Amino acid sequence: MFSKAFAVFQKDFHSEIRTRYAINSLAMFIIVAISVILFAVGQEKISEALTGGLFWVVIFFTAMSGLARAFVSEEERGTSLTLQLTASPSIVFSGKLIFNVILVFCMNTVIALLYAALFESFIIQNFLLFFLSFVFGNIGLAISSTIIAAIIAKAGAKGTLYPVLSFPILLPLILSSVQLTLFALDGTTIEQAKFELAIVVSYDVVMLTVSYLLFDFIWKD
């Protein structure tokens, strides 16, 4: 199963390398969003709480600009039927999920590095807590974005539906991740932040389970 899922990932990877649609849109949004924040802030010193919140705001809206392509591109190219005939739903979802996980981690690593370089108040006091929140937050973002992309792939107004559906689904993850980032900036211990960390991990498990259970119906509908 893994080899077949990896084949789906390779197909998406080579397709993205040729077109660079998601990479270009993500890179442009990252540059524009961070530049706007820098110009708006100017010489003012912003608090750690505001910096942590803006960090995840940029991540959320950047994800909205590029992650929908996971299944939308299949509908646009007319290759969704071929995938349905050649691979099981779980294999297709796994391959798409691997691609989105790698894309999300690359995207958010760039955002984190830019934030650390450009914002003086973005200083991590508890790196392990930030790393855990970053990893589990990115995984949850990739899982949710992949299943939402599958839901809206056949809709007419894809660009409008994607953020509308994503916001309520991702809200618990974003709020918990923002709080964990603030804890990491303040130097809070993992023991003190275990409740928020448990929420993020539980979110990932629930979304992954629900996605695999529902994808069969979404993909074949």
C-alpha positions in Angstrom: 0.0 0.0 0.0 2.8 2.4 0.9 4.5 1.9 -2.5 1.3 2.7 -4.3 0.6 5.8 -2.1 4.2 6.9 -2.8 3.5 6.6 -6.5 0.6 9.0 -6.2 2.8 11.3 -4.2 5.5 11.1 -7.0 2.9 11.9 -9.6 1.8 15.1 -7.7 5.4 16.0 -7.0 6.5 15.8 -10.6 3.4 17.6 -11.7 4.1 20.4 -9.3 7.8 20.7 -10.3 6.6 21.2 -13.9 3.9 23.8 -13.2 5.1 25.2 -9.9 1.5 26.5 -9.3 1.3 25.7 -5.5 5.0 26.6 -4.9 4.7 30.0 -6.6 1.4 30.9 -5.0 2.6 29.9 -1.5 5.9 31.8 -1.9 4.2 34.9 -3.2 1.7 34.9 -0.4 4.4 34.4 2.2 6.4 37.3 0.9 3.4 39.6 0.5 1.9 38.8 3.9 5.1 39.2 5.9 5.9 42.4 4.0 2.5 43.9 4.8 2.9 43.1 8.4 6.4 44.7 8.5 5.2 47.8 6.8 2.1 48.0 9.1 4.2 47.6 12.2 7.0 50.0 11.1 9.3 50.9 14.0 6.8 49.9 16.6 7.7 47.0 18.9 5.0 44.4 18.9 4.3 42.1 21.8 5.2 38.4 21.9 1.4 37.6 22.0 0.7 39.5 18.9 3.8 38.1 17.1 2.7 34.5 17.9 -0.9 35.2 16.7 0.3 36.8 13.4 2.6 33.9 12.9 -0.3 31.5 12.7 -2.5 33.9 10.8 0.1 34.0 8.0 0.3 30.2 8.1 -3.5 29.8 7.8 -4.0 32.2 4.9 -0.9 30.9 3.1 -2.3 27.4 3.3 -5.6 28.6 1.9 -3.8 30.0 -1.2 -2.1 26.7 -2.3 -3.2 23.5 -0.6 -6.6 23.3 -2.4 -4.7 22.1 -5.5 -4.4 18.5 -4.1 -7.7 17.4 -5.7 -8.7 20.5 -7.7 -5.9 19.8 -10.2 -7.2 16.3 -10.8 -10.6 17.6 -11.8 -9.1 20.4 -14.0 -6.9 17.9 -15.9 -9.6 15.2 -16.0 -7.4 12.6 -14.3 -9.7 11.9 -11.3 -11.5 9.1 -13.1 -8.2 7.5 -14.0 -7.1 7.6 -10.3 -10.5 6.0 -9.3 -9.9 3.2 -11.7 -6.3 2.5 -10.8 -6.0 3.1 -7.1 -8.2 2.5 -4.0 -9.5 5.6 -2.1 -7.2 5.1 0.9 -4.1 4.9 -1.4 -5.1 8.1 -3.2 -5.7 10.0 0.0 -2.5 8.7 1.5 -0.5 9.9 -1.5 -2.2 13.3 -1.5 -1.6 13.6 2.2 2.1 12.8 2.0 2.4 15.6 -0.7 0.5 18.1 1.4 2.4 17.2 4.6 5.8 17.9 2.9 4.5 21.1 1.3 3.1 22.4 4.6 6.3 21.6 6.5 8.5 23.3 3.8 6.1 26.3 3.7 5.9 26.8 7.5 9.6 26.3 8.0 10.3 29.2 5.7 7.7 31.3 7.5 9.3 30.4 10.9 12.8 31.3 9.7 11.6 34.6 8.2 9.8 35.4 11.5 12.8 34.6 13.6 15.0 36.8 11.3 12.6 39.8 10.9 10.7 40.1 14.2 12.7 40.8 17.4 10.0 39.6 19.7 9.8 36.2 18.0 12.3 34.6 20.3 11.6 31.0 21.3 12.3 30.3 25.0 11.1 26.7 25.0 12.3 25.2 21.7 11.0 21.7 22.4 7.5 22.9 23.0 7.6 25.1 19.9 8.9 22.1 17.9 6.1 19.8 19.1 3.4 22.4 18.5 4.9 23.1 15.1 5.0 19.5 14.1 1.6 18.5 15.3 0.0 21.8 14.1 1.4 21.2 10.6 0.2 17.6 10.5 -3.3 18.7 11.5 -3.2 21.5 8.9 -2.2 19.1 6.1 -4.8 16.5 7.1 -7.7 19.0 7.2 -6.6 20.8 4.1 -6.4 17.5 2.1 -9.9 16.3 3.0 -11.4 19.7 2.5 -9.7 19.9 -0.9 -11.4 16.6 -1.8 -14.8 17.9 -0.7 -14.7 21.1 -2.8 -12.9 19.6 -5.8 -16.1 19.1 -7.8 -17.8 22.3 -6.7 -18.2 25.3 -8.9 -16.9 28.0 -6.6 -13.8 26.2 -5.4 -11.9 29.4 -4.4 -14.7 30.6 -2.2 -15.7 27.3 -0.6 -12.2 26.3 0.5 -11.6 29.1 3.0 -15.2 29.1 4.1 -15.1 25.3 5.0 -11.5 25.5 6.3 -12.0 28.2 8.9 -14.5 26.4 11.2 -12.7 23.1 10.8 -9.2 24.5 11.5 -10.3 27.0 14.2 -9.6 24.6 17.2 -6.2 23.7 15.7 -5.2 27.3 15.0 -6.3 28.6 18.5 -4.5 25.8 20.3 -1.4 26.2 18.1 -1.4 30.0 18.8 -1.6 29.3 22.5 1.2 26.8 22.4 3.4 29.2 20.4 2.8 31.9 23.1 3.8 29.4 25.7 7.0 28.6 23.8 7.8 32.3 23.5 7.2 32.8 27.3 9.3 29.8 28.2 6.4 27.8 29.7 7.2 24.1 30.4 5.7 21.2 28.5 4.0 20.1 31.7 2.1 23.4 32.0 1.1 23.3 28.3 0.1 19.6 28.2 -3.6 20.4 27.9 -3.2 22.5 24.8 -0.7 20.0 23.4 -3.2 17.2 24.0 -5.9 19.1 22.1 -3.6 19.4 19.0 -2.6 15.8 19.1 -6.2 14.7 19.6 -7.3 16.9 16.7 -4.8 15.2 14.4 -5.9 11.7 15.4 -9.6 12.6 15.0 -9.2 14.3 11.7 -7.0 11.5 10.3 -9.5 8.9 11.4 -12.5 10.7 10.1 -10.8 11.5 6.8 -10.0 7.9 6.0 -13.5 6.9 7.0 -15.2 9.5 4.8 -12.9 9.7 1.9 -14.3 6.6 0.2 -17.7 8.3 0.0 -16.3 11.7 -1.0 -14.0 10.3 -3.7 -16.6 8.1 -5.4 -19.5 10.5 -5.2 
